[in-house]
Amino acid sequence: MSSVFSLSPGRHLLWSPDHGSEIVASIIDLAERLEVRCGTVAAIGALTEATLGFYDQEAHEYRTIEIERPMEIAGLLGNISIRDGRPFLHAHATLADSKGDVMGGHLTRGMVFAAEVHLQELLGTPPVRVHDPNTDLFLWRSGD
């Protein structure tokens, strides 16, 4: 049976990363500074460029989609857990261009134009990401 985690709500943190910063690294840095080891993340705003990923299930590797134009963050959802002893962000984003056309996938990188992030801390024993040989991904397992 897969791992199930019972966690309790902690702090709700609202934050705007700096213009020109990289959003994934900035969220991880915030979690480290505030000692958030587990939580959920949501964000809206705009990016000047981004990299999305799509996991090729047969090849067991991410394919990247480079976006080199301004995009609105129509939605960003993710979570913070532990990988290699540090907070790790796993986030997916839906991005919209000036025509309203959307692209989505695993958010690897995004340069902030302006963004608003909500980080909901979860308290308890955080999930730990461990290599799964079936998928070749790092999936949640109990940290105990």
BAMARNU-335230 format. One record per residue (C-alpha): chain; residue number from 0; x negated, y, z. Coordinates in steps of 0.5 Angstrom, whole numbers. Layout:
BAMARNU-335230
<site><chain>A</chain><resi>NUM</resi><xx>X</xx><yy>Y</yy><zz>Z</zz></site>
...
END
This chain:
BAMARNU-335230
<site><chain>A</chain><resi>0</resi><xx>0</xx><yy>0</yy><zz>0</zz></site>
<site><chain>A</chain><resi>1</resi><xx>-2</xx><yy>7</yy><zz>-2</zz></site>
<site><chain>A</chain><resi>2</resi><xx>-4</xx><yy>12</yy><zz>4</zz></site>
<site><chain>A</chain><resi>3</resi><xx>1</xx><yy>16</yy><zz>7</zz></site>
<site><chain>A</chain><resi>4</resi><xx>-1</xx><yy>22</yy><zz>11</zz></site>
<site><chain>A</chain><resi>5</resi><xx>3</xx><yy>26</yy><zz>17</zz></site>
<site><chain>A</chain><resi>6</resi><xx>1</xx><yy>33</yy><zz>17</zz></site>
<site><chain>A</chain><resi>7</resi><xx>4</xx><yy>39</yy><zz>21</zz></site>
<site><chain>A</chain><resi>8</resi><xx>5</xx><yy>46</yy><zz>18</zz></site>
<site><chain>A</chain><resi>9</resi><xx>-1</xx><yy>51</yy><zz>20</zz></site>
<site><chain>A</chain><resi>10</resi><xx>-2</xx><yy>58</yy><zz>18</zz></site>
<site><chain>A</chain><resi>11</resi><xx>1</xx><yy>61</yy><zz>11</zz></site>
<site><chain>A</chain><resi>12</resi><xx>-5</xx><yy>65</yy><zz>8</zz></site>
<site><chain>A</chain><resi>13</resi><xx>-3</xx><yy>70</yy><zz>3</zz></site>
<site><chain>A</chain><resi>14</resi><xx>-9</xx><yy>73</yy><zz>-1</zz></site>
<site><chain>A</chain><resi>15</resi><xx>-11</xx><yy>76</yy><zz>-8</zz></site>
<site><chain>A</chain><resi>16</resi><xx>-18</xx><yy>74</yy><zz>-11</zz></site>
<site><chain>A</chain><resi>17</resi><xx>-22</xx><yy>80</yy><zz>-13</zz></site>
<site><chain>A</chain><resi>18</resi><xx>-22</xx><yy>82</yy><zz>-21</zz></site>
<site><chain>A</chain><resi>19</resi><xx>-27</xx><yy>78</yy><zz>-25</zz></site>
<site><chain>A</chain><resi>20</resi><xx>-28</xx><yy>72</yy><zz>-20</zz></site>
<site><chain>A</chain><resi>21</resi><xx>-27</xx><yy>65</yy><zz>-22</zz></site>
<site><chain>A</chain><resi>22</resi><xx>-20</xx><yy>63</yy><zz>-19</zz></site>
<site><chain>A</chain><resi>23</resi><xx>-22</xx><yy>56</yy><zz>-17</zz></site>
<site><chain>A</chain><resi>24</resi><xx>-29</xx><yy>57</yy><zz>-14</zz></site>
<site><chain>A</chain><resi>25</resi><xx>-25</xx><yy>63</yy><zz>-10</zz></site>
<site><chain>A</chain><resi>26</resi><xx>-20</xx><yy>59</yy><zz>-7</zz></site>
<site><chain>A</chain><resi>27</resi><xx>-25</xx><yy>53</yy><zz>-5</zz></site>
<site><chain>A</chain><resi>28</resi><xx>-29</xx><yy>59</yy><zz>-2</zz></site>
<site><chain>A</chain><resi>29</resi><xx>-23</xx><yy>62</yy><zz>2</zz></site>
<site><chain>A</chain><resi>30</resi><xx>-21</xx><yy>55</yy><zz>5</zz></site>
<site><chain>A</chain><resi>31</resi><xx>-29</xx><yy>54</yy><zz>7</zz></site>
<site><chain>A</chain><resi>32</resi><xx>-29</xx><yy>61</yy><zz>10</zz></site>
<site><chain>A</chain><resi>33</resi><xx>-22</xx><yy>60</yy><zz>14</zz></site>
<site><chain>A</chain><resi>34</resi><xx>-24</xx><yy>52</yy><zz>16</zz></site>
<site><chain>A</chain><resi>35</resi><xx>-18</xx><yy>50</yy><zz>12</zz></site>
<site><chain>A</chain><resi>36</resi><xx>-19</xx><yy>42</yy><zz>11</zz></site>
<site><chain>A</chain><resi>37</resi><xx>-12</xx><yy>41</yy><zz>8</zz></site>
<site><chain>A</chain><resi>38</resi><xx>-6</xx><yy>45</yy><zz>5</zz></site>
<site><chain>A</chain><resi>39</resi><xx>-2</xx><yy>47</yy><zz>-1</zz></site>
<site><chain>A</chain><resi>40</resi><xx>-4</xx><yy>52</yy><zz>-6</zz></site>
<site><chain>A</chain><resi>41</resi><xx>1</xx><yy>56</yy><zz>-10</zz></site>
<site><chain>A</chain><resi>42</resi><xx>-1</xx><yy>62</yy><zz>-15</zz></site>
<site><chain>A</chain><resi>43</resi><xx>2</xx><yy>67</yy><zz>-20</zz></site>
<site><chain>A</chain><resi>44</resi><xx>-2</xx><yy>73</yy><zz>-24</zz></site>
<site><chain>A</chain><resi>45</resi><xx>-6</xx><yy>73</yy><zz>-30</zz></site>
<site><chain>A</chain><resi>46</resi><xx>-13</xx><yy>71</yy><zz>-32</zz></site>
<site><chain>A</chain><resi>47</resi><xx>-18</xx><yy>74</yy><zz>-38</zz></site>
<site><chain>A</chain><resi>48</resi><xx>-20</xx><yy>67</yy><zz>-40</zz></site>
<site><chain>A</chain><resi>49</resi><xx>-19</xx><yy>59</yy><zz>-37</zz></site>
<site><chain>A</chain><resi>50</resi><xx>-21</xx><yy>52</yy><zz>-38</zz></site>
<site><chain>A</chain><resi>51</resi><xx>-15</xx><yy>47</yy><zz>-37</zz></site>
<site><chain>A</chain><resi>52</resi><xx>-16</xx><yy>39</yy><zz>-37</zz></site>
<site><chain>A</chain><resi>53</resi><xx>-13</xx><yy>33</yy><zz>-40</zz></site>
<site><chain>A</chain><resi>54</resi><xx>-15</xx><yy>27</yy><zz>-37</zz></site>
<site><chain>A</chain><resi>55</resi><xx>-16</xx><yy>21</yy><zz>-42</zz></site>
<site><chain>A</chain><resi>56</resi><xx>-13</xx><yy>15</yy><zz>-39</zz></site>
<site><chain>A</chain><resi>57</resi><xx>-16</xx><yy>10</yy><zz>-44</zz></site>
<site><chain>A</chain><resi>58</resi><xx>-23</xx><yy>14</yy><zz>-44</zz></site>
<site><chain>A</chain><resi>59</resi><xx>-23</xx><yy>16</yy><zz>-36</zz></site>
<site><chain>A</chain><resi>60</resi><xx>-25</xx><yy>23</yy><zz>-38</zz></site>
<site><chain>A</chain><resi>61</resi><xx>-23</xx><yy>30</yy><zz>-38</zz></site>
<site><chain>A</chain><resi>62</resi><xx>-22</xx><yy>33</yy><zz>-45</zz></site>
<site><chain>A</chain><resi>63</resi><xx>-22</xx><yy>41</yy><zz>-44</zz></site>
<site><chain>A</chain><resi>64</resi><xx>-18</xx><yy>46</yy><zz>-47</zz></site>
<site><chain>A</chain><resi>65</resi><xx>-22</xx><yy>53</yy><zz>-47</zz></site>
<site><chain>A</chain><resi>66</resi><xx>-17</xx><yy>59</yy><zz>-47</zz></site>
<site><chain>A</chain><resi>67</resi><xx>-21</xx><yy>65</yy><zz>-49</zz></site>
<site><chain>A</chain><resi>68</resi><xx>-16</xx><yy>70</yy><zz>-49</zz></site>
<site><chain>A</chain><resi>69</resi><xx>-11</xx><yy>74</yy><zz>-43</zz></site>
<site><chain>A</chain><resi>70</resi><xx>-6</xx><yy>69</yy><zz>-40</zz></site>
<site><chain>A</chain><resi>71</resi><xx>-1</xx><yy>70</yy><zz>-35</zz></site>
<site><chain>A</chain><resi>72</resi><xx>-1</xx><yy>65</yy><zz>-29</zz></site>
<site><chain>A</chain><resi>73</resi><xx>7</xx><yy>62</yy><zz>-30</zz></site>
<site><chain>A</chain><resi>74</resi><xx>5</xx><yy>57</yy><zz>-25</zz></site>
<site><chain>A</chain><resi>75</resi><xx>-1</xx><yy>54</yy><zz>-21</zz></site>
<site><chain>A</chain><resi>76</resi><xx>0</xx><yy>49</yy><zz>-16</zz></site>
<site><chain>A</chain><resi>77</resi><xx>-5</xx><yy>45</yy><zz>-12</zz></site>
<site><chain>A</chain><resi>78</resi><xx>-8</xx><yy>42</yy><zz>-6</zz></site>
<site><chain>A</chain><resi>79</resi><xx>-14</xx><yy>42</yy><zz>-2</zz></site>
<site><chain>A</chain><resi>80</resi><xx>-17</xx><yy>36</yy><zz>1</zz></site>
<site><chain>A</chain><resi>81</resi><xx>-24</xx><yy>33</yy><zz>3</zz></site>
<site><chain>A</chain><resi>82</resi><xx>-29</xx><yy>31</yy><zz>-2</zz></site>
<site><chain>A</chain><resi>83</resi><xx>-36</xx><yy>30</yy><zz>-1</zz></site>
<site><chain>A</chain><resi>84</resi><xx>-35</xx><yy>33</yy><zz>6</zz></site>
<site><chain>A</chain><resi>85</resi><xx>-32</xx><yy>39</yy><zz>3</zz></site>
<site><chain>A</chain><resi>86</resi><xx>-26</xx><yy>42</yy><zz>2</zz></site>
<site><chain>A</chain><resi>87</resi><xx>-24</xx><yy>41</yy><zz>-6</zz></site>
<site><chain>A</chain><resi>88</resi><xx>-18</xx><yy>44</yy><zz>-10</zz></site>
<site><chain>A</chain><resi>89</resi><xx>-14</xx><yy>40</yy><zz>-15</zz></site>
<site><chain>A</chain><resi>90</resi><xx>-10</xx><yy>45</yy><zz>-18</zz></site>
<site><chain>A</chain><resi>91</resi><xx>-5</xx><yy>45</yy><zz>-25</zz></site>
<site><chain>A</chain><resi>92</resi><xx>-3</xx><yy>51</yy><zz>-28</zz></site>
<site><chain>A</chain><resi>93</resi><xx>2</xx><yy>53</yy><zz>-33</zz></site>
<site><chain>A</chain><resi>94</resi><xx>-1</xx><yy>59</yy><zz>-37</zz></site>
<site><chain>A</chain><resi>95</resi><xx>3</xx><yy>64</yy><zz>-42</zz></site>
<site><chain>A</chain><resi>96</resi><xx>0</xx><yy>68</yy><zz>-48</zz></site>
<site><chain>A</chain><resi>97</resi><xx>3</xx><yy>75</yy><zz>-50</zz></site>
<site><chain>A</chain><resi>98</resi><xx>8</xx><yy>71</yy><zz>-55</zz></site>
<site><chain>A</chain><resi>99</resi><xx>11</xx><yy>67</yy><zz>-49</zz></site>
<site><chain>A</chain><resi>100</resi><xx>7</xx><yy>60</yy><zz>-51</zz></site>
<site><chain>A</chain><resi>101</resi><xx>5</xx><yy>56</yy><zz>-46</zz></site>
<site><chain>A</chain><resi>102</resi><xx>-1</xx><yy>51</yy><zz>-44</zz></site>
<site><chain>A</chain><resi>103</resi><xx>-2</xx><yy>47</yy><zz>-38</zz></site>
<site><chain>A</chain><resi>104</resi><xx>-6</xx><yy>42</yy><zz>-35</zz></site>
<site><chain>A</chain><resi>105</resi><xx>-11</xx><yy>41</yy><zz>-30</zz></site>
<site><chain>A</chain><resi>106</resi><xx>-14</xx><yy>48</yy><zz>-28</zz></site>
<site><chain>A</chain><resi>107</resi><xx>-22</xx><yy>47</yy><zz>-28</zz></site>
<site><chain>A</chain><resi>108</resi><xx>-24</xx><yy>55</yy><zz>-29</zz></site>
<site><chain>A</chain><resi>109</resi><xx>-20</xx><yy>61</yy><zz>-29</zz></site>
<site><chain>A</chain><resi>110</resi><xx>-23</xx><yy>68</yy><zz>-29</zz></site>
<site><chain>A</chain><resi>111</resi><xx>-18</xx><yy>73</yy><zz>-25</zz></site>
<site><chain>A</chain><resi>112</resi><xx>-15</xx><yy>79</yy><zz>-28</zz></site>
<site><chain>A</chain><resi>113</resi><xx>-10</xx><yy>80</yy><zz>-22</zz></site>
<site><chain>A</chain><resi>114</resi><xx>-8</xx><yy>74</yy><zz>-18</zz></site>
<site><chain>A</chain><resi>115</resi><xx>-4</xx><yy>73</yy><zz>-11</zz></site>
<site><chain>A</chain><resi>116</resi><xx>-5</xx><yy>66</yy><zz>-8</zz></site>
<site><chain>A</chain><resi>117</resi><xx>-1</xx><yy>63</yy><zz>-2</zz></site>
<site><chain>A</chain><resi>118</resi><xx>-5</xx><yy>58</yy><zz>2</zz></site>
<site><chain>A</chain><resi>119</resi><xx>-1</xx><yy>53</yy><zz>6</zz></site>
<site><chain>A</chain><resi>120</resi><xx>-5</xx><yy>50</yy><zz>11</zz></site>
<site><chain>A</chain><resi>121</resi><xx>-3</xx><yy>43</yy><zz>14</zz></site>
<site><chain>A</chain><resi>122</resi><xx>-6</xx><yy>41</yy><zz>20</zz></site>
<site><chain>A</chain><resi>123</resi><xx>-8</xx><yy>33</yy><zz>22</zz></site>
<site><chain>A</chain><resi>124</resi><xx>-13</xx><yy>28</yy><zz>19</zz></site>
<site><chain>A</chain><resi>125</resi><xx>-14</xx><yy>31</yy><zz>12</zz></site>
<site><chain>A</chain><resi>126</resi><xx>-14</xx><yy>26</yy><zz>6</zz></site>
<site><chain>A</chain><resi>127</resi><xx>-21</xx><yy>24</yy><zz>4</zz></site>
<site><chain>A</chain><resi>128</resi><xx>-22</xx><yy>24</yy><zz>-4</zz></site>
<site><chain>A</chain><resi>129</resi><xx>-25</xx><yy>17</yy><zz>-5</zz></site>
<site><chain>A</chain><resi>130</resi><xx>-27</xx><yy>14</yy><zz>-12</zz></site>
<site><chain>A</chain><resi>131</resi><xx>-22</xx><yy>9</yy><zz>-15</zz></site>
<site><chain>A</chain><resi>132</resi><xx>-25</xx><yy>4</yy><zz>-20</zz></site>
<site><chain>A</chain><resi>133</resi><xx>-18</xx><yy>3</yy><zz>-23</zz></site>
<site><chain>A</chain><resi>134</resi><xx>-17</xx><yy>10</yy><zz>-26</zz></site>
<site><chain>A</chain><resi>135</resi><xx>-24</xx><yy>13</yy><zz>-25</zz></site>
<site><chain>A</chain><resi>136</resi><xx>-21</xx><yy>19</yy><zz>-21</zz></site>
<site><chain>A</chain><resi>137</resi><xx>-23</xx><yy>21</yy><zz>-14</zz></site>
<site><chain>A</chain><resi>138</resi><xx>-16</xx><yy>20</yy><zz>-10</zz></site>
<site><chain>A</chain><resi>139</resi><xx>-13</xx><yy>21</yy><zz>-3</zz></site>
<site><chain>A</chain><resi>140</resi><xx>-15</xx><yy>15</yy><zz>2</zz></site>
<site><chain>A</chain><resi>141</resi><xx>-15</xx><yy>16</yy><zz>10</zz></site>
<site><chain>A</chain><resi>142</resi><xx>-21</xx><yy>19</yy><zz>13</zz></site>
<site><chain>A</chain><resi>143</resi><xx>-20</xx><yy>15</yy><zz>19</zz></site>
END
